[in-house]
Amino acid sequence: MIGARSIAEPTIKDTIIHRMDPRAKILVLISTAFIAVTLDNPETTFLLFLIVLSGFALARMPAIKIKTLTLLLVLLIWGTIYSQALFYSQLPRTVIFTIIQPDFPVLGWLTNGGLFVYEEGLRHGAIQGLRSASILSLGLLMCWTTDSRDMLNGLVGLRVPYSVAFMVVTAVRFLPIIITEVVTVVTVQRLRGFNPKRFGPGIVKTSLNILTPTLSNCVRRTGTLAVSIQSRAFRANPDRTYLKKLKFSELDKAMVTACIFAAISIVIIKLLYNMYTSGIYYTSGLRPVYAIARGYL
Amino acid sequence: MSLTGIGKCRKSEKYSNEKGCGMKNIVFFFLILVLAIQPAAAQVQEEFKPEDMTTFMIQVPHGVEGSGLAVGGSNLSAYLFFESYYDGNMNVTMELDLPEGFVLQDTSVYSFSLQTEYEDWYRLVDFYVPANLSSGTYNITATAVVEVGGNKHTIVRKTRLKVASKEEIAEEIEISGLTVPSDEDGYGDPSHPSSTLVVRENSPALKKLLKVTDLRIDREELTSTYIGVELTNKGDSTVPVIITYDVLDIKTGEPVKAFKPAIMGMNSDTLCYATLTLSPGSSSLVSLPLYISEDAMGGEYLLRVKVKLTGSDWVAVTQDQKITAISRKWGPIIITLVSSLLGLTTVSLFFSRSKEIMDRFKTRNLVLISLFGTVSFAAINLPMTILWELSHAVFGPFSFLFTGLFYEILLYMLIASLVVLIPKPGVVSLFMMVRFLLGGFITGSFTPITFITLSLSAVLLEVMMYTAGITSKNPNPENRFRMGIVCGIADMVSGYASFSVWMVLYRLFYSDWYIMANILIDGFLYTFIGAWFGISLGNRLKKVAE
């Protein structure tokens, strides 16, 4: 059963991916996100997706995680395919199914000439879905191979203000407690004959019934927690020391350098190419760059 | 000298003067007579030379000097031209003699008078070359009988018309080059990618904005670019041709209207053609204007260039070239750019002044914001990680009606109740930041879209809440209507920006009606409901806090 736990909890092992510095993982993720949104070539996008997936093999992820990943990817890519099959607005496009006829009363007018499923949109959705799939996969790989405390240390190491990092630490720490509380509230409501999973106009009432006791506990907890934190000299000194020191390995450095270099290069090349195709800027010296962008990116 | 002598002399002088004046008058009279008589005499003497004093020309078909070319089934015009260099009246009778089998559609004999020098006469004489006429070279004769002063002179002009079969003509004419896009003269322009057209927006407001940003988009008219067509005549006849083109749907082969829009009420077919007379063994380059209406869609098209022989609808040569149209929507691009810059600026400002900002909040405020962030993650993000994808897979684009219940109603309930508990500027931003980082660490959703939409949403909510007095110095966060409107508008704007970001960064397509429905229902209605009930929730929690 794929549940919240299989999504949220990391699997701690001793692999090359697990040993990576969390800062390196964050930087690799950001670089990959830039690369993924910049690429247009379907083959290269697919290659990027495969590279990201190979990380799961290197990290020796357990079957439940792979199952979760597969489910999420299938749903994500299918969702993109579905929407793009309906809204694809390039030519050629071949109608394979009509959902709303153009002359259908009200809806035909509302949808500005009907709603159709386009064959070419399916393909476009599949290609574009790979973009999101690469980012999601790498994000999950990062989360599933890093302890949240290490991740937060990584954030502080990347100069995120300590107060913010502290807030996130607090949020992470209380997540299991709050999930348990939400589950308890839902169980209590069901025991009292209320069906909180029923959707419809009663959703607001359901939400209020779940949120009120959960948040009330949070508010009560806030006072105690604040006193506890302040008594431990929170924000008393501008600089903090940390028990665990983060250190980039040579591999981390190489990975980060390669990813950042690749991201910057691809973004610049695509930017120049788009300026060329839009008639904004052209110089004959950049012809090889345009050729690379057109052929591979 | 004596007085008598003086008087004599004066008398003699007077006489002499009178005699001299008489002679002068006679000479003058003769001079005028000679001048008056001379031209008439000369005219009488001038001999009319038909070849020197006239120009007589025949072109078959019109525009072709020398031997022309035609295909069976053509409607052609023979061009007859006569000009006089003779300063006098002449009567001309002209006769066009077409070979047997040709069908003349006008009269073959024409009579006219030319009164003076440089006066001319011309006529286009229509005739039809039957489709079943055998191939070969035909002689066409035009005879002009010129009558000047009662004398008749005959001038004869001959030309030849080669009637060839379709196969022969198709072999003689060749499209030797096709350049898309080209400059006005038909030459390739390396500053534009080959076989690529850019469809641009035509919004005046956008044009103004782009002018400010120095991105020039001159769209005073519809002309987008030109097509350069190079034609080669490999035969030994002069060929008059008409070159046209069509932009076709690559799959159905149907012409796409957006590439031939009506221009000033006229069909653009009347403008998108070029005529050319190809001499034997020559090549010529012509350019054709290519008009693109702004509602043209991007994608792959087939450009079909057609060459017809003048007078015939038969297409002698065609050449197809696959072209790509890039639909560059500047609106979403600018919105994405502005949203990204706004997000980055806000984060940079926060990082540079983080201590000042964070010091405004008590520790219990920070803890409460964190816990609200956790609740929002536990109640919204975590279940929606699968439900979002699942609803997208099942309901497709209409999943927003379902996911909005979580993402809008629940989220804005939390935001509004948090603002009721801590009515300070910066609360919403910190809440959003915790959500973003939590989502990134737990579900790996460190995506550019999440960053841009959350940061934009935070900035909009902060600014609007402060302006509306919800989080100002004297905060009044409990007005449900105000909170609902502020949150609704902010979410509509960030929702619209979010669609732009999806379209630009993820190259996804969304219909305008869908975006509108989404931002109205999800962005405003659900948000309004969430914010409205969030005030109740906040008030209840306030009692707990007290």
Interface residues (C-beta under 8 A of the other chain):
Chain A: I2 A4 I7 A8 I26 L29 I30 A33 F34 V37 D40 L71 L72 V74 L75 L76 W78 G79 T80 Y82 S83 Q84 L86 F87 Y88 S89 Q90 L91 P92 R93 T94 L110 T111 N112 G121 H124 Q128 R131 S132 I135 L136 L138 G139 L140 L141 M142 C143 S148 M151 L152 L155 R159 V160 P161 S163 V164 F166 M167 V168 T170 A171 V172 F174 L175 I178 I179 V182 F199 I203 V204 S207 L208 I210 L211 T212 T214 L215 S216 C218 V219 R220 R221 T222 G223 L225 A226 I229 Q230 F234 R235 P238 Y276 T277 S278 G279 I280 Y282 S284 Y290 R294
Chain B: P190 S191 H192 P193 T196 V198 L215 D249 I250 K251 T252 V256 M297 G298 G299 E300 Y301 A325 I326 S327 R328 F350 F351 S354 K355 M358 D359 K362 T363 R364 L366 V367 L368 I369 S370 L371 F372 G373 T374 V375 F377 A378 A379 L382 P383 T385 I386 E389 L390 H392 A393 G396 P397 S399 F402 L405 I409 L410 M413 L414 S417 L421 L430 M433 V434 L437 L438 G440 F441 I442 T443 G444 S445 F446 T447 P448 L505 Y506 R507 L508 F509 Y510 S511 D512 W513 Y514 I529 F533 S536 L537 R540 L541 V544 A545
